């Protein structure tokens, strides 16, 4: 296929999509791209696997389970929150994260697929590491234990 005809086909396709009733498509595409960028990292997928399994976890639980630093953990969690996949809440000094409950249909479908895909042998290894951390945390008397649930902060708009 010649380069000129490929460009014409893309232009034609773009015109058809716009005409067929997708006036907000560019924002939708940017939102989807932001979600896929957020999912394109192994650490963020591990964070999601733990949150899908346990509901709500403190940053310290995620950090200890994955064996990464607090700033790296928080940065990855913020990336997922900005993509609209997570919400967070403060409990004193600690921040707890969970999968957002108010998801649009696209994100809801992605979370459902992730729930199935992330339930593999790697998830079993993560779960074993989480259990070891939980035992150590209980023995050492860590104070970030779950508090009464307060209203979580909503995810920010996905960045273009």
Protein Blocks (a to p, Z undefined) as FASTA:
>chain_A
ZZklmmmmmmmmmmmmmmnopaklmmmmmmmmmmmmmmmcfklmmmmmmmmmnopacfkl
mmmmnopafklmmmmmmmmmmnopaccddehjbccddddfbdcfklmmmmmmmmmmmmcf
klmmmmmmmmmmmmmmmmnopakbccddddddddddddZZ
